[in-house]
Amino acid sequence: MRVVSLHIHPVKGMRGIDLDVAQVGVRGLKGDRRWLVVDADGKFLTQRSHPQLATIDAHITANGLTLSSNGRTVAIDRPDGKSRRRVVIWGSEVDAAIADASASDFLSALLGGEAHLVFMDDDAVRMKESVWTPEPEPVSFADAFPILVTTTGSLAALNRDIEVHGGAPVPMARFRPNIVIDCDDDWPEDNWRKLKIGDVVLDLVKPSDRCIVTTTDQQTGARMGKEPLASLARIHRSTDPRINGVIFGMNAVPRALGAVAVGAPVEIL
C-alpha cells in the first residue's frame, strides 16, 4: 500500500489544497485547518450551515493567506497575535488571533451575515478530551483529531453501492481527508490501529462519523442529494455504541513526527 494523495484545508470549511509532500506535527499536517471562520459571537462556521464556504479557495502565502471566490481575491496577513478573541468549536474554547478587517468584509459579503477570520497561532491551544484517547490531544480547528485517513478501497466499495442504486459516484474530496491510501480491500481501515509512513507513526483512534457536508459539491457548494449518506447507511453504519451514525475513514493522532509524501509505502504496525 502507498500514499496516493495528500491534502490540507488551510481554512476549515474552504477548499482543499493537494500536496506532494507534507510535514506532520502534533496538530496534524502543517497548514491544515489553522484558520477558522466564526460568527459575531465567536462560534465556528462550517459547510454544515454555510455550504458556500466550499466556493472559496484558500492559499497559504509567505505573509499569511489569500482568499478567492467569484472573481474576487483578498490577501490576509498572518495576525501578529496582539488582538485576540475567544472562539468556540465543538465545545472547545480557543484564544485565537484575529485576522484584519479585510477578511471580515470579504467573508461577511459572501456568507450574507457577520463573519470573521481567526488564526490558531503558537499561543492558541486546543486540547481534545475524548473517550477515544487516554489523554487530551492537541488539535487544530479540525472537527475531531489532527489527521483524517481514508482509502481508495473504501471509496470504491461505497461507489459500487451508490451506482447499484442508480446514483452517481462521489469523489474523495467529499470526505475532505488529509491522507489517502491506495488499496484494493473494502473498509480495511476499520481494522487498522497503527500505521507507519516513513518516519511518521499514526495511531488510528476513532472512526469518522459523517454528516451533510459529504453531500456538498466541493467546487460549487451545492447540496447534491442524499448520497453518499444513503449508501453509507445501507452498508457502513457504526457498530460502536459510542458512535450513532455512518462512518467513512479514520481519525488519527501522530505519535512520531516527520514528512509524508505521495507514493510513500504504508506499513500496518
C-alpha positions in Angstrom: 0.0 0.0 0.0 1.1 3.6 -0.7 0.0 7.1 -0.1 -1.9 8.1 -3.2 -2.7 11.8 -2.2 -2.2 14.4 0.5 -4.5 17.3 1.3 -4.7 20.2 3.6 -7.5 22.7 4.2 -5.9 25.9 5.4 -9.3 27.4 6.4 -11.8 25.0 8.0 -14.7 24.6 5.6 -13.0 26.0 2.5 -11.5 24.2 -0.5 -8.5 21.9 0.0 -5.0 22.0 -1.4 -3.3 18.9 -2.9 0.3 18.4 -1.8 3.2 16.1 -2.9 4.9 16.3 0.5 3.6 17.3 3.9 5.2 17.8 7.3 3.3 16.2 10.1 3.3 18.0 13.5 1.4 17.3 16.7 -1.6 19.2 15.4 -1.6 17.4 12.1 -0.3 18.3 8.6 1.4 21.6 8.5 -1.0 24.3 7.4 -4.1 22.3 7.9 -7.2 23.9 9.5 -5.2 26.6 11.4 -7.7 29.3 10.2 -11.3 29.4 11.2 -14.4 31.4 10.2 -16.6 32.5 13.1 -19.8 34.4 13.6 -20.4 37.6 15.6 -20.4 35.6 18.8 -17.2 33.7 18.0 -18.9 30.4 17.2 -17.3 28.4 14.4 -19.0 28.2 10.9 -18.7 25.3 8.6 -20.3 23.9 5.4 -23.0 22.3 7.6 -24.7 25.7 7.9 -22.8 27.6 5.2 -22.1 25.4 2.2 -20.9 28.4 0.2 -17.6 28.1 2.1 -16.8 25.4 -0.5 -16.6 28.0 -3.2 -13.6 29.8 -1.5 -10.1 29.0 -2.5 -7.6 29.5 0.4 -3.9 29.5 -0.3 -1.1 29.9 2.2 1.4 32.6 1.3 4.7 33.8 2.8 2.8 36.5 4.8 -0.4 34.7 5.5 -3.3 33.7 3.3 -5.2 34.6 0.1 -8.9 34.0 -0.2 -10.6 33.9 -3.6 -14.2 33.4 -4.7 -16.4 34.6 -7.6 -13.5 36.6 -9.2 -12.6 38.5 -6.0 -9.4 37.9 -4.1 -8.2 39.3 -0.8 -4.8 39.0 0.8 -4.8 38.4 4.6 -1.7 39.0 6.7 -1.0 36.4 9.3 -2.1 38.2 12.5 0.6 39.2 15.0 -1.4 37.9 17.9 -1.8 41.1 19.8 -5.6 41.2 19.1 -7.3 38.0 20.2 -10.7 36.6 20.9 -12.3 33.6 22.4 -13.8 31.3 19.8 -15.9 28.1 20.3 -15.6 25.0 18.2 -17.4 21.8 19.3 -17.4 22.8 22.9 -13.7 23.8 22.9 -12.8 27.4 23.7 -9.7 28.7 22.0 -8.0 32.0 22.4 -7.3 32.8 18.8 -5.6 35.6 16.9 -7.9 37.9 15.0 -7.3 38.5 11.3 -7.7 42.0 9.9 -10.9 43.6 8.9 -10.5 42.9 5.2 -11.1 39.2 5.9 -14.3 40.1 7.8 -15.6 42.3 4.9 -14.9 39.6 2.3 -16.5 36.8 4.3 -19.5 38.7 5.5 -20.4 39.8 2.0 -20.0 36.2 0.7 -21.9 34.5 3.5 -24.6 37.0 3.9 -24.0 37.7 7.6 -21.4 38.9 10.0 -18.3 36.7 9.8 -14.7 36.9 10.9 -11.5 35.0 10.4 -9.2 33.9 13.2 -5.9 32.1 13.3 -4.5 29.4 15.6 -1.0 30.7 16.3 1.5 29.1 18.6 -0.1 30.7 21.6 -3.5 29.3 20.8 -4.2 25.9 22.5 -6.9 23.4 21.8 -6.8 20.1 23.6 -9.2 17.4 22.5 -10.6 15.5 25.5 -12.2 12.2 24.4 -13.1 8.7 25.4 -11.0 7.6 22.4 -7.6 8.5 23.8 -6.2 8.1 27.3 -5.0 11.7 27.5 -6.2 15.0 25.9 -4.6 15.5 22.4 -3.5 18.8 20.8 -5.6 19.5 17.7 -6.1 22.3 15.2 -9.6 23.5 14.2 -10.3 20.1 12.8 -13.6 18.5 13.9 -12.2 15.7 16.0 -8.5 14.7 15.8 -5.3 16.0 13.9 -5.4 13.8 10.8 -8.1 12.1 8.7 -7.1 8.9 6.8 -9.2 7.4 4.1 -8.6 4.6 1.5 -9.3 4.1 -2.2 -10.7 0.7 -1.5 -13.4 2.0 0.8 -14.4 4.7 -1.7 -14.7 2.1 -4.4 -16.9 -0.1 -2.2 -19.1 2.9 -1.5 -19.4 4.0 -5.1 -20.3 0.4 -6.2 -23.3 0.6 -3.8 -24.3 4.1 -4.9 -24.2 3.0 -8.6 -26.2 -0.2 -8.0 -28.9 2.0 -6.5 -28.9 4.4 -9.5 -26.7 7.1 -8.2 -23.6 8.8 -9.5 -20.2 8.0 -7.8 -18.8 10.6 -5.4 -15.2 11.8 -5.4 -12.9 11.5 -2.4 -13.0 15.3 -2.0 -16.5 15.0 -0.4 -14.8 13.5 2.7 -12.1 16.1 3.0 -9.3 13.8 4.1 -5.6 14.5 4.8 -4.0 11.2 3.8 -5.5 8.9 1.2 -4.0 5.4 1.0 -4.3 3.3 -2.2 -5.5 -0.2 -1.6 -7.9 -2.8 -3.1 -9.7 -4.0 0.0 -13.1 -2.8 1.2 -13.0 -0.9 4.5 -9.5 -2.1 5.6 -9.1 1.0 7.9 -11.8 -0.4 10.2 -9.3 -2.9 11.5 -6.1 -0.7 11.5 -4.8 0.6 14.8 -1.3 2.0 13.9 0.3 3.0 10.6 3.9 3.9 9.7 4.7 6.1 6.7 8.4 7.0 6.5 9.3 8.2 10.0 5.7 9.1 10.8 3.7 6.9 13.0 -0.1 7.3 13.4 -2.5 5.9 15.9 -5.9 5.4 14.3 -8.1 6.2 17.2 -11.7 6.8 16.1 -13.9 6.1 13.0 -15.0 9.3 11.3 -18.8 9.7 11.6 -20.2 11.6 8.7 -22.7 14.4 8.2 -24.4 16.5 5.5 -21.0 18.0 4.4 -20.4 14.8 2.4 -23.4 15.6 0.2 -21.9 19.0 -0.8 -20.2 19.6 -4.1 -16.8 20.8 -3.1 -16.5 23.2 -6.0 -19.9 24.7 -6.2 -21.2 24.4 -2.6 -24.4 22.8 -4.0 -26.1 20.1 -2.0 -26.2 17.0 -4.3 -29.0 14.9 -2.7 -28.8 12.0 -0.2 -25.6 10.4 -1.4 -23.2 9.3 0.0 -25.1 9.2 3.3 -27.8 7.0 2.0 -25.4 4.4 0.8 -23.3 4.5 3.9 -26.5 4.0 5.9 -27.0 0.8 3.9 -23.5 -0.7 4.1 -21.3 1.1 6.6 -23.1 2.2 9.8 -21.1 2.3 13.0 -21.3 -0.8 15.2 -19.6 1.0 18.1 -22.2 2.3 20.6 -20.1 5.4 21.1 -20.9 6.5 17.5 -24.5 6.8 16.3 -24.5 7.0 12.5 -22.5 6.3 9.4 -18.7 6.2 9.2 -16.0 6.7 6.5 -12.3 6.9 7.2 -10.4 7.0 10.5 -9.3 9.9 12.7 -5.6 9.6 13.6 -3.2 11.1 16.1 0.5 11.4 15.2 2.9 9.6 17.6 6.1 10.1 15.6 6.6 13.2 13.5 8.2 13.9 10.2 7.4 14.1 6.5 5.0 12.1 4.4 5.0 12.0 0.6 2.7 10.8 -2.2 4.0 7.4 -3.3 5.4 6.5 0.2 4.8 3.0 1.3 2.4 2.4 4.2 3.1 -0.2 6.8 0.5 -1.6 9.2 2.0 -1.9 12.6 
